[in-house]
């Protein structure tokens, strides 16, 4: 899937973990979707939830990328 693919289409595909580049993933499970950033800390793989990708308070792809970048710099 190309970076920044069609998010609603990925959600319609159903359950899965879709990479959007730079360790940012869209995780779809049972009709819900959330943004996740994966990174290594002290040699261990960690995940940071960046918010829901659906609903009235949905986090956009742009906002998820900005949150990932902010955490990456910290």
Buried (B, 14 or more C-beta within 10 A) or exposed (E): BEEEBEBEEBBEEEEBEBEBEEBBBBBBEEEEBBBBBBEEEEEEEEEBEBBBBBEEEBBEBEEBBEBBEEEEEE
